[in-house]
């Protein structure tokens, strides 16, 4: 029987979010409208998104010995994420400071703290412990780049489908790209990594070719309300976005990648997996916060049943 689980190697943070009508200008103080303290981190968010999409999901990551530890572990546990591969290390749990304005846009400062302790040896142990249970490995870049790159190579060697969400964007060694089956940058990350200014589907396709030229199997550039562009050696395809009213874009990309990974682990064809990821990402923008905004499988099914994504091949 094919393994249908997902292993996420990535960050875990306590997300401290302030909501206000607008962002303050440099040196300015504004009054906010609300505040939340919840589980976050791109690794944790993708693990929650995968679990809520129906996949057995494990998270390999690190938390500290502080009050935030129980907040994030309780959050992961409540969503059904396997905690066997979460390590407790000395020091403090990672923190994300997030600001959200009235339009739903956000800016984020990540302080990695315990996430910096996630090591290649820990990754190897987690891949070994979940062998035969998982078929997809999800990676991001809020943990040390050397650990994420090692995970890509180790995951490929273990026969896993390796998916990299290259956020926050940073230069990676050339030798890691051939170990990536699927890369899922948004427009700003694709721009920073490739040097191609991504503003529309045509420029997204050009950026996607950059990844393919370096050995990546499939590039999927997300464009927010404009949709996503899938680029493979067979050609490019633009998927239009689901139309929703956004209130907070935090974790939308994680919803996309986590749901996509769960669908691939379940054996869905790539086109179907992309559609599921896009539906999850759209739904995540309709609620505030990171992990609380991530939709479950039934919500994704309902959105997909009422909408048809048009794909235009080029």
C-alpha positions as CSV (number, residue, x, y, z in Angstrom):
1,X,0.0,0.0,0.0
2,X,1.3,3.5,-0.9
3,X,2.0,5.7,2.1
4,X,-0.5,8.5,2.3
5,X,1.0,10.6,5.1
6,X,2.9,13.9,5.0
7,X,6.0,14.9,6.9
8,X,6.6,18.6,7.4
9,X,10.1,19.8,8.3
10,X,9.8,23.4,9.4
11,X,9.2,26.2,11.9
12,X,6.9,26.5,14.9
13,X,6.1,29.9,16.3
14,X,3.7,31.7,18.6
15,X,2.0,34.3,16.4
16,X,1.4,37.6,18.1
17,X,-0.9,39.6,15.7
18,X,-2.1,43.1,15.9
19,X,-5.0,44.3,13.8
20,X,-5.4,48.0,12.8
21,X,-7.1,50.1,10.2
22,X,-3.7,50.9,8.6
23,X,0.0,50.3,9.2
24,X,1.8,53.0,11.2
25,X,4.3,55.2,9.4
26,X,7.9,55.1,10.5
27,X,8.0,56.3,14.1
28,X,4.2,56.6,14.4
29,X,1.9,54.9,16.9
30,X,-1.7,53.9,15.8
31,X,-4.5,52.4,17.9
32,X,-5.3,48.8,17.0
33,X,-8.7,47.0,16.8
34,X,-7.8,43.5,18.0
35,X,-5.0,41.2,19.1
36,X,-4.5,37.4,18.9
37,X,-1.9,34.9,20.3
38,X,-2.1,31.6,18.4
39,X,0.0,28.8,16.9
40,X,1.9,29.8,13.8
41,X,5.1,29.3,11.8
42,X,5.2,28.2,8.2
43,X,6.0,24.6,9.2
44,X,3.2,24.4,11.8
45,X,0.7,26.1,9.5
46,X,1.5,23.7,6.6
47,X,1.2,20.8,9.0
48,X,-2.2,22.0,10.3
49,X,-3.4,22.6,6.7
50,X,-2.3,19.1,5.7
51,X,-4.0,17.5,8.7
52,X,-7.2,19.4,8.2
53,X,-7.1,18.3,4.6
54,X,-7.3,14.7,5.8
55,X,-3.7,13.5,5.7
56,X,-1.9,11.9,8.5
57,X,0.7,14.5,9.2
58,X,3.9,14.7,11.3
59,X,5.9,17.9,12.0
60,X,9.6,17.8,12.6
61,X,10.5,21.0,14.4
62,X,11.7,22.6,17.7
63,X,10.1,24.5,20.5
64,X,11.7,26.0,23.6
65,X,11.2,25.7,27.3
66,X,8.9,28.7,28.0
67,X,5.2,29.5,28.3
68,X,4.7,29.6,24.5
69,X,5.7,25.9,24.3
70,X,2.4,24.7,25.6
71,X,0.4,27.2,23.5
72,X,1.9,25.9,20.3
73,X,1.9,22.2,21.2
74,X,-1.7,22.4,22.3
75,X,-2.5,24.0,19.0
76,X,-0.8,21.3,17.0
77,X,-2.4,18.6,19.0
78,X,-5.9,20.1,18.7
79,X,-5.6,19.9,14.9
80,X,-4.4,16.3,14.9
81,X,-0.8,16.9,13.9
82,X,1.6,14.2,15.1
83,X,4.0,15.5,17.7
84,X,6.4,12.6,17.9
85,X,9.0,14.5,15.8
86,X,8.7,17.8,17.7
87,X,11.8,18.4,19.9
88,X,12.0,20.6,23.0
89,X,15.3,22.4,23.2
90,X,16.8,24.9,25.6
91,X,15.9,28.5,25.1
92,X,12.7,30.1,23.8
93,X,10.0,29.1,21.3
94,X,10.0,31.1,18.1
95,X,7.8,34.2,17.8
96,X,6.2,35.9,14.8
97,X,5.1,39.5,15.2
98,X,2.3,40.2,12.6
99,X,0.5,43.4,11.7
100,X,-2.7,43.3,9.6
101,X,-4.5,46.3,8.1
102,X,-8.1,46.8,7.2
103,X,-7.6,45.5,3.6
104,X,-6.3,42.2,4.9
105,X,-2.6,42.8,3.9
106,X,0.1,42.0,6.5
107,X,3.7,42.3,7.3
108,X,5.6,39.9,9.5
109,X,8.8,39.8,11.6
110,X,10.0,36.3,12.4
111,X,12.3,35.7,15.4
112,X,13.4,32.0,14.9
113,X,14.8,31.3,18.4
114,X,14.2,27.5,19.0
115,X,13.7,27.0,15.2
116,X,17.4,27.7,14.7
117,X,18.2,24.4,16.6
118,X,16.5,22.1,14.0
119,X,19.4,20.1,12.7
120,X,20.1,17.8,9.8
121,X,20.5,14.9,12.3
122,X,17.0,15.6,13.6
123,X,15.6,15.6,10.1
124,X,17.3,12.2,9.3
125,X,15.8,10.8,12.5
126,X,12.3,12.0,11.6
127,X,12.5,10.7,8.0
128,X,13.5,7.3,9.4
129,X,10.8,7.3,12.1
130,X,8.1,8.0,9.5
131,X,9.4,5.7,6.8
132,X,6.5,3.7,5.2
133,X,3.9,6.2,6.6
134,X,4.6,9.3,4.5
135,X,4.9,9.9,0.8
136,X,5.3,13.7,0.7
137,X,7.8,16.0,2.4
138,X,7.0,19.7,2.8
139,X,9.8,22.2,3.4
140,X,10.1,26.0,4.0
141,X,12.9,28.4,4.9
142,X,12.1,29.6,8.4
143,X,14.6,26.9,9.8
144,X,18.3,27.0,9.0
145,X,18.8,26.8,5.2
146,X,21.4,24.1,5.6
147,X,18.8,21.9,7.4
148,X,16.1,22.6,4.7
149,X,18.6,21.7,2.0
150,X,19.7,18.6,3.7
151,X,16.0,17.6,4.2
152,X,15.4,18.0,0.4
153,X,18.3,15.7,-0.4
154,X,17.4,13.2,2.3
155,X,13.8,13.2,1.4
156,X,14.5,12.6,-2.3
157,X,16.9,9.7,-1.3
158,X,14.1,8.2,0.8
159,X,11.7,8.3,-2.2
160,X,9.5,11.1,-1.0
161,X,7.9,13.7,-3.2
162,X,9.7,16.9,-2.1
163,X,7.8,20.2,-2.0
164,X,9.6,23.4,-1.2
165,X,7.8,26.7,-0.3
166,X,10.9,29.0,-0.6
167,X,9.8,31.5,2.1
168,X,11.3,33.7,3.3
169,X,13.2,33.8,0.0
170,X,16.9,33.4,0.2
171,X,19.6,32.2,-2.1
172,X,20.1,28.4,-2.0
173,X,23.0,26.3,-3.2
174,X,22.6,25.2,-6.9
175,X,23.0,21.6,-5.9
176,X,19.7,21.5,-3.9
177,X,17.3,22.4,-6.8
178,X,17.5,19.0,-8.6
179,X,16.2,17.4,-5.4
180,X,13.0,19.5,-5.4
181,X,10.0,17.9,-7.2
182,X,7.8,21.0,-6.7
183,X,8.6,24.6,-5.7
184,X,5.7,26.9,-4.7
185,X,6.9,30.6,-4.4
186,X,4.6,33.6,-4.4
187,X,5.3,36.5,-6.8
188,X,7.7,38.3,-4.5
189,X,9.6,35.2,-3.6
190,X,9.9,34.2,-7.3
191,X,11.1,37.7,-8.1
192,X,13.8,37.7,-5.5
193,X,15.0,34.2,-6.3
194,X,15.0,34.4,-10.1
195,X,15.6,38.1,-10.8
196,X,12.5,38.1,-13.0
197,X,10.0,40.8,-12.0
198,X,6.8,38.7,-11.5
199,X,3.7,40.9,-12.1
200,X,1.5,38.7,-14.2
201,X,1.1,35.2,-15.6
202,X,3.6,35.8,-18.4
203,X,6.3,36.9,-16.1
204,X,5.5,34.1,-13.7
205,X,6.0,31.6,-16.5
206,X,9.5,33.1,-17.2
207,X,10.3,32.8,-13.5
208,X,9.1,29.3,-13.4
209,X,11.5,28.4,-16.3
210,X,14.4,29.6,-14.1
211,X,13.6,26.9,-11.5
212,X,13.3,24.3,-14.2
213,X,16.6,25.3,-15.7
214,X,18.2,24.5,-12.3
215,X,16.7,21.0,-12.1
216,X,13.3,21.5,-10.3
217,X,10.6,19.2,-11.6
218,X,7.7,21.6,-11.4
219,X,7.4,25.3,-10.6
220,X,4.0,26.6,-9.3
221,X,4.0,30.4,-8.9
222,X,1.2,31.7,-6.8
223,X,-0.2,35.2,-7.7
224,X,-2.8,35.9,-5.0
225,X,-6.0,37.1,-6.5
226,X,-4.6,36.5,-10.0
227,X,-4.4,32.8,-9.4
228,X,-1.3,30.6,-10.1
229,X,0.9,29.6,-12.9
230,X,2.1,26.0,-13.3
231,X,5.3,25.5,-15.2
232,X,6.6,22.1,-16.3
233,X,8.8,20.9,-19.2
234,X,5.5,20.1,-21.0
235,X,4.3,23.7,-20.9
236,X,2.7,26.3,-18.7
237,X,-0.9,26.7,-17.4
238,X,-2.6,29.6,-15.7
239,X,-5.2,28.7,-13.0
240,X,-7.5,31.6,-12.1
241,X,-8.3,32.2,-8.5
242,X,-11.4,31.5,-6.5
243,X,-13.2,34.7,-5.8
244,X,-13.6,35.4,-2.1
245,X,-13.6,38.5,0.2
246,X,-10.2,38.6,1.9
247,X,-9.8,39.9,5.5
248,X,-6.3,38.6,6.3
249,X,-3.8,37.0,3.9
250,X,-1.7,35.5,6.7
251,X,-1.1,31.8,6.1
252,X,-2.8,31.7,2.8
253,X,0.3,30.4,1.1
254,X,0.7,27.7,3.9
255,X,-3.0,26.7,3.4
256,X,-2.2,26.3,-0.3
257,X,1.0,24.2,0.1
258,X,-0.3,22.1,3.0
259,X,-3.6,21.2,1.2
260,X,-1.7,20.6,-2.0
261,X,0.7,18.3,-0.2
262,X,-2.1,16.3,1.4
263,X,-3.8,15.9,-2.0
264,X,-0.6,14.6,-3.6
265,X,-0.1,12.2,-0.7
266,X,-3.6,10.9,-1.2
267,X,-2.8,10.1,-4.8
268,X,-4.6,13.0,-6.5
269,X,-3.5,14.0,-9.9
270,X,-1.4,17.3,-9.9
271,X,-4.2,19.4,-11.5
272,X,-6.7,18.3,-8.8
273,X,-4.1,18.9,-6.1
274,X,-3.5,22.4,-7.4
275,X,-7.2,23.1,-7.4
276,X,-7.5,21.9,-3.8
277,X,-4.5,24.0,-2.7
278,X,-6.0,27.1,-4.4
279,X,-9.3,26.6,-2.7
280,X,-7.7,26.2,0.7
281,X,-5.6,29.3,0.1
282,X,-8.6,31.3,-0.9
283,X,-10.6,30.2,2.2
284,X,-7.7,31.0,4.5
285,X,-7.9,34.7,3.5
286,X,-11.5,35.0,4.6
287,X,-10.7,34.6,8.3
288,X,-8.1,36.4,10.5
289,X,-5.1,34.7,12.0
290,X,-2.7,31.9,10.9
291,X,-3.7,28.4,12.1
292,X,-7.3,29.5,13.0
293,X,-7.9,30.5,9.3
294,X,-6.9,27.1,7.8
295,X,-9.9,25.4,6.3
296,X,-10.9,21.7,6.6
297,X,-11.5,19.2,3.8
298,X,-15.3,19.8,3.8
299,X,-14.9,23.5,3.4
300,X,-12.5,23.0,0.5
301,X,-14.9,20.5,-1.1
302,X,-17.8,23.0,-0.8
303,X,-15.9,25.8,-2.4
304,X,-14.7,23.6,-5.2
305,X,-18.1,22.2,-5.9
306,X,-19.5,25.7,-6.4
307,X,-16.7,27.0,-8.5
308,X,-14.7,25.9,-11.6
309,X,-11.1,27.0,-12.0
310,X,-10.3,27.7,-15.7
311,X,-6.9,26.5,-16.8
312,X,-5.4,28.1,-19.9
313,X,-2.5,26.2,-21.3
314,X,0.2,28.0,-23.2
